[in-house]
Amino acid sequence: MGLGSAIGALVTERAWELPAAGATLRERWAAIAPELAGHVAAVSYDADTGQLTVCPESPAWATKARLEQTRIIAAANQSSGRAVVRTLQILAPGTVPVPEPAGLDPEPAAAPAGPPRTRETASDGYRRTLAAHQEAAPPPRVDPGIAKAVERQTAAMRELSRRAFPEPDTVPDDAPAPIEQARTERRRQADASHAAALRRARAERAARKGQAADGVIGRAASASQLGRTA
């Protein structure tokens, strides 16, 4: 084994590089967790336990860091080239001020000046490309039989809808609405049915009374005839 390989193996075996991993993780924090940089800071790293400590700026970012801790640990180990982070400790929000991420321009990029590009004001190259694409694209093909079947089905559905929900005729302003007319007709039919039922009940009651009276008269006549016979 060469001297360089032996020294590298010795350093790796005895973990002599682990104390420097903390500084590396803090320097690469923006690349490890770009969605958290600027809101969650990498504070410290414990090489003995493999614990990376971070501090969020608010409870909302603390919750997001907890949800992303598995991915953060995997990204930190991938950035370091070996498994140096085993756990993630999230401090209370505001314990340590969160520094601004390096390399970010606070000023937003200015929008390009000039009128917006449209199809009419596009360049000749864009127009040629669009024309070539339209020529290469095959026209849509529809089976005539399927189209006629769709038309017949649509017409049948419209006819069924027209029969089920007929359009109301135009009524004057002082005339009742079709719904009110239907309600009035239903009430009229119900009143007529009720009156017919009452008449039928009265007729049946009168018939029963007549039958009872006939029975009484018949029994009285029979008794008188028996008395004369005796």
Secondary structure, 3 states (H helix, E strand, C coil): CCHHHHHHHHHHHCCCCHHHHHHHHHHCHHHHCCCCCCCEEEEEEECCCCEEEEEECCHHHHHHHHHCHHHHHHHHHHHHCCCCCCEEEECCCCCCCCCCCCCCCCCCCCCCCCCCCCCCCCCHHHHHHHHHHHHHCCCCCCCHHHHHHHHHHHHHHHHHHHHHCCCCCCCCCCCCCHHHHHHHHHHHHHHHHHHHHHHHHHHHHHHHHHHHHHHHHHHHHHHHHHHHHC
